[in-house]
């Protein structure tokens, strides 16, 4: 019997249960994401009482999205690539001039 690459898992995000069909190879990432969301949700629910499930979920989403964006900005290699290209061009021009 062949095992399907796709299968359905059940997640609970905050107080919201959901079923989602995913690739088997991605299950660990989905489970880790579920834990992260619930960790942040519970953090905000314990710090700010009576704001409501939707507000806690929004706060958790903003916190996680901000973390992702900060990480992207920290790992932006484009300025370094441009700098390396300029230095390589200068080196090539210098070597070409000396070869003449």
C-alpha positions in Angstrom: 0.0 0.0 0.0 1.4 3.4 -1.1 1.7 6.1 1.5 0.4 9.5 0.3 2.7 12.4 0.3 -0.1 14.6 1.6 -2.0 14.0 4.8 -4.2 15.9 7.2 -3.1 17.0 10.7 -5.0 18.7 13.4 -3.6 21.9 15.0 -4.9 24.0 17.8 -3.9 27.7 17.5 -4.9 29.5 20.6 -8.4 28.3 21.2 -9.0 27.6 17.5 -8.8 24.0 16.3 -8.1 23.4 12.6 -7.4 20.6 10.2 -5.0 21.2 7.4 -3.6 19.1 4.6 0.1 19.2 4.3 3.1 17.4 2.9 4.5 14.7 5.2 7.9 16.3 5.0 6.6 19.5 6.4 4.8 18.1 9.5 7.7 19.0 11.9 7.7 22.6 10.8 3.9 22.9 11.2 4.1 21.4 14.7 6.9 23.8 15.6 4.9 26.7 14.3 1.9 25.6 16.3 4.0 25.5 19.5 5.5 29.0 18.7 2.1 30.5 18.1 0.6 29.0 21.3 3.6 30.1 23.3 3.2 33.7 22.2 -0.6 33.5 22.5 -0.3 32.2 26.1 2.3 34.8 27.0 0.0 37.6 26.0 -3.1 36.0 27.5 -1.2 35.7 30.8 0.1 39.3 30.7 -3.1 41.1 29.6 -6.3 39.7 31.0 -9.7 40.1 29.5 -8.6 41.3 26.0 -10.1 38.3 24.2 -8.8 35.4 22.0 -8.8 37.4 18.8 -6.6 40.1 20.4 -4.2 37.6 21.8 -3.9 35.9 18.4 -3.3 39.3 16.7 -0.6 40.2 19.3 1.1 36.8 18.8 1.0 37.2 15.0 2.5 40.6 15.2 5.2 39.5 17.5 6.1 36.5 15.3 6.0 38.6 12.1 8.2 41.3 13.6 10.7 38.7 14.6 10.7 37.3 11.0 11.2 40.7 9.5 14.0 41.7 11.8 15.7 38.4 11.0 15.3 39.0 7.3 16.8 42.5 7.6 19.7 41.2 9.6 20.4 38.5 7.0 20.2 40.9 4.0 23.3 40.1 2.0 22.6 42.5 -1.0 24.8 45.4 0.3 27.7 43.0 0.9 27.3 41.5 -2.6 27.3 44.9 -4.2 30.4 45.9 -2.2 32.2 42.7 -3.2 31.3 43.3 -6.9 32.8 46.8 -6.7 36.0 45.5 -5.0 36.3 42.7 -7.6 35.9 45.3 -10.5 38.6 47.5 -8.9 40.9 44.5 -8.6 40.3 43.3 -12.1 40.9 46.9 -13.5 44.1 47.1 -11.5 45.4 43.8 -12.7 44.4 44.7 -16.3 46.3 48.0 -16.1 49.4 46.3 -14.7 49.3 43.6 -17.4 49.5 46.3 -20.1 
